[in-house]
Amino acid sequence: MQIVVLGAGVVGTSIATRLAQRGAAVTLIDQGIPGTGTSSTSFAWINANGKEPESYYDLNLAGLTAHRELASNEEWLRPGGHVEIAVDEAHVRHLRGRMERLTARGYAVEEISADRARELLPDVIVPERVDTIAHFPQEAYCFPLLYLARMLAEGRAAGVSLRENTRVTALDATGAGAIATLDDGSVLRADAVVSAVGRRTSELVELAGATLPMASFTEPGDVTVGHLLRTIPLPVRLSRVLTTPWLNVRPDGGGRLLLQALDLDATADPSAVPAPDSALARDYLERLRAVVRNTDAAAIAEVVVGQRVMPADGFTVAGRLPEAPWLYAVATHSGVTLAPFLGTAVTNELFGEDEPLLADFRPSRFTDGHQIAAPRTPRKPGEQ
């Protein structure tokens, strides 16, 4: 079987690698360099926490499980768990409701005391008066580019042919398969093409005469964008994901911290990325010093405006395009969580084995007459 995979981020590379290991002849194509797209601008929190409806929860749980089964002692996955602190009424109500649903599904979660939180988060300033603190011990974070390095190495060993800095300019059907024309004029014949090009999914599938609507950036702070800030190395003891009403924080290697504040995403604009000494960066540092000790000397080393891969209704897409069944499209906001699961699941589907967990996430939902509600991003904990 000859397969062309488009997009060498964590999802596309996982699929290409598993296909090659299954015996397919795989060409992996990226318009740039692997890992320089969305994969490099993710908070990379691995979880199924708050993922609704239940079919989306089940899908993300499969991703979390696949990460843990694959990782062993490798450096890219840090299975330290996650602690969430809630202090206002709306957030407490939202968190407790979420904990009840997760407990009923068998997901590991426990309410902990402030003293226990201080044990788990030695340098975090846990408020003296706090309503609810939740600990999600099976959750993790990862370093996406280290994961990608693992997949690229496995792919090369299995025979994946990687073509960088290459664009696909045309996709045409031929018999039961396809022809992909590249920007250097070369042509690839394939039994199937897999699109894992993230934000460019709509543009890509249009080359095949198909439609798959994606949310795209329209104005600062919309659902497709968000800030991520990296600090300089700091003497901070933090080994897990922390989410609070003011700031989300996780380690980023070598003493650095990765910061996220959903309410401050209201100004996020990919064409106007704030400087490390901007007013936005100062706001982040003020919040950081209120949440984590030993950060008085903190400075921001990098500000990134991440652009999310967001299908029009916010949910993962995985399946063959009805208009072009030789084209299998994958697009998901949960790419880092789902990558190892999708690598195996999509491979199995291309070899004729349906994956039940993908049944609710087919591209056909956009053409079957169902109403599609546009996604939105909460601006503070507890928002629906």
N, C-alpha and C positions, 0 to 999 in steps of 0.2 A: 504493500500500500504506500502510495506517494502522498505526503501531506505537507502543505505549506502553512506555517503558523505565522501570523502577523502580529508583532508586538512582543518585545523582549523584556517586559517587566516581570514582576514576580509571578503573575498568573500565566502569561504566555510562555515563559520559560519553563514553568512547572509542567504545562501541558506538552510542550515540545519534548521535554526530557522523558516523561512517562510514555509518550507515543513511541519514541525511539527505543526505549527499553522493552516495549511490547513487540518490536520488530518492524515498525514503520520506517520508511525512508523520509526524514524530516528536514525541511529547510526552514530555518527561523529567521525572519526578516524584521529589522527595526529601522525606523526612519532616522534614528540617531545612534546613540551608544546605549547598550543595555543598562537599565537602572537610572537613567537620567530624567525619566518622566515622573509620573505620579508616585511610583514606588519609592522615590527618594524624598517625598514631602508628606509623609504619613506619620501620625502619632503612634501608629503600629501597636495598638493595644489589642491583644488577642482575647476575644471574649464572645459570649452569647447573651450578655447582660442587657436586658431591656429590648431585645430584638423581638418584635411582634409583626405579624401574627405568629402562631405557633410553628407554621411551616418554615418561616424565616429564622425563628429560634433554632429549630432542628438543624437547618442548614449551617448556621454559624457554630452550633455545638459540634457538628461534624468537622468543621474547620479547626476548632480548638483541639479536638481529639487528635486530628491528623497531625497537627504541629507537635503535640506531646509525644505521639508515637514515633515520629520521624526524628525528633531532635536528639534524644539520648543526652549526652553531655556536651553537645555542640554549643559554640559561643553565641550563635544567632538568636537563641530562644532563652529568655530569662523568666522562669516560672515562679516568680515571687508572690503572685497574688495581687489583689487590689483592695484598697481601703477607701471607702466613701464616707465623707462627713457631711451630715445634714443639720442645719441650724434653724431654718425658718419653716413655717407651717406647711407651705406648699411643697417644699422639697421633702420634708419628713413624710407627708402623706404619699407623695409619689414614690419615695424610696420604700416605705413599708408595703405599699401595694405591690411593687415590683418584687420585693423579697418574698411575699406570700406566693406570688405566681411561680417564681423560680423554685421555691421549696417544694411546691406541689409537683413540679416537673423533675425533681430529684437533683437540681443544680446546687452545688455546694455554696451556701451562704449562711453566715451567722451574725447576729447582732453582738457587738462587743462593747466593753466598757471603755471609758476614756483612758484608764490605766493600761488596759490591754493594747489600745491603739498606740500609746506612747512606747510600749515594748516593741511593737511591730515597726514603728516609725520614730526611731530614736531622736532625730533632729527636727521633727515636725512639731510645730507649736499647736497642740491640740487645745481648743478653747476649754476654759474651766467649766463653762455651762454649754453643753451640747445635747441636742435632743436624741439623735440617732446616729450611730456609727455602724456601718456594715463592713464585713470582711468577706471577700470572695476569693477563697484560697486557691482555686484551680486556674484562675485567670493569669495572664502573662503579658509580657511585651516582647517585641523582637527588634532586631536590627535588620531591616529589610534587605540591605545590600549584602550583608553576610549570608543571609538565606539565598539571595540571588546567586552569589558566588558558588554556593554548594550546588544549586541546580545547574548552573552553567558548566561546572566541572563534570557533573554526572552526565549532562547532555552531550558534551564533547566525547566523553568516554563511550557513549552509546551510539555515536555517529551523527549527531545533529550537526548540520551545516549552517553556520551563522553568517548572515550578511548584514553588516552594519551600514548606517548612513545611506540607506536604500529605501526608496518609496515605491509603492505599487500605484501604477497609473491607470490600470484597467483590470477588470475581472470579468471573464466571459465563460459561459457554459460550453462544454464540449462533451457530447455523449452524456455519460453519467457523472462526469467530473468537471474540471475547470481549467482555464488557462489564466495565469497571472502575468501581466506585462509589467516590467519594472522600468524605473526612470532611466536606466542605462540602455534601454532597448531590448534587453534580454527577456526571454519568455520561459516560464515554468509551467509544466503540466502537472496536474495533481488530481488524485481521486477525491480529495476534499481540501477545503481551505478553512482555517480557524482564524477568526478575528478576535484578537485580544488587545485592541489598540486603545482601550480606555476612552478618553474624551473624544477621540476622533471616530467613534463607532458609527455615528449617523453618516458621516462623510464616506467612510469605507464601504458600508453596505449599499450605499447609493450606487457605487461602481458596479454592483451586481444587479441593479434594478430593484432593490429591496428597500424597505423602510424600517428603521428602528429608532424611535424618538429618544433623544437624550436631553436632559436639562443642560443649558449652556449659560455661561456668564453673561449677565445683562446689566448689573449694577453693583456697586460696592456692597458687600455684606450679604449677597444672596446665597442660596443654599449650596452653590457649587464651590465656594471659596472659604478659606479660613487661615488665620495666622498661626505659624509655629515659630517659636523663638528658642535659640540655643544659647546657653550661658558659656562663659569661660569655665575652666575647671575650678571646682570649689571643694572645700573640706567638709562635705555633707554626707551623713550616713543615711542613705535612702536606697532600698533594694527592691522596691515594688511600685506599682502605679498608685498614685494618690489623686483622688478627685474631691474637690471642695467647692463651696459656693463662689469662691473668689478666683481659684486657679487650679488647673490640672497639671500635675508634675510627674515626670518619670525620669529615671537615670538615662543618660545618653552616652555613657562610656567615658572612662578617664576622668571622672569627677564632674563632667558636664551634666547639665540638666536640660530637659526638653519641656517647654512651657506652652500651655494652651489656656485661653480664657474665652469661652464662647461668646460672652456679651461684647467683648472687644473686637469680635469678628465683623461687627457692623460696618467697619470702614475698610475691610479687606478688598484690595483691588490688585489683580496681577500686573497691571500696567503702572502701578505706583507703590512699589514696595518700600515701606519705611526704612530709614537707616538705623543701624544699631544704637545710635545716640538720639533717636527721635523721641517725641513726646509719648508715642505708643510704647516704645521700649522702656521709658522711665515709668510708665504706668505698670508695666509688667514687673519691673524690679521692685517697685513699692509693694506690690502684692506678694511677691516672692519673699521679701524680708518680713512680711507679716505672717507668713505661713511656715517658713523654714529657717532654722537657726544657722549661724555661721555663713550668712549670705550678705553681710554688710559690704564686703568688697566685691560683690557680684557685678558683672558687666555682661551685656549682651554681645555675643560674638557674631550672631547671624539672625536675620529676620527673613522668613520665607512666607510667601503667600501660596499655600497649597491649593490646587484645583482638583476637586473631587470628581471621580468617575460616577456620574449620577444618571441612571436611566430615568425616564420622564416621571415615573411613579415612585422613584426612590429605591426600588427593589432590584435585586440581582436579575440579570438576564443570562440564560444559558440554554442554547438549543439551536437547531437548524432553522434557517429562515424559510418560511412558507413559500416565498417567491423564488428562492434559490436553495433547494435542499442540500446542495453540495457545499454550502457556506454555513458553518457553525459559528455563532456569535456568542461571546462571553463579555459581559460588562457588569461591574459591580462596585459599589461604594465600599464593600467589605473585602476588598481584594487581598489585603495582607492576611486577614484572618482565614480566608477561604482558599488561598493559593494551593497549599498541599492537598487539600481535599479535591479541588477542581482539577488538579493535575491528573489524578487517578480517575475521577468520575467522568471527565470529558473524554479521556482516552478510552474508557470502557464503552461509552456511548458511540464513539466513532468505530469501534469494533463490534457494534451491534447489540450492546448490553445496556438497556435502559437503567438510569439511576432514579429510583423513586423520589429521592430528596429534591430533585430538580423539577418535579412534575408541575409545581405551581409557578415556575419561573421561566416558562417558555416565551420566546419572542412573539408567538402567535397571540398573546393576550392583547397586544397593541392593535390587532386587526380584527378581533372577533366581536367588536361592538361594545365591550365592557367600558364603563366610565373609568378614566385614569385620573386619580387625584394627584396634583403636583406635590412633591415633597417639600418639607420645610425643616429648618434647623432650629432647635431650641436656643434661646439667647441666655437662659439662666436655668440652673437646676430646678426641676419640678414643673417646667413648662411642658405642655403636651404638643 
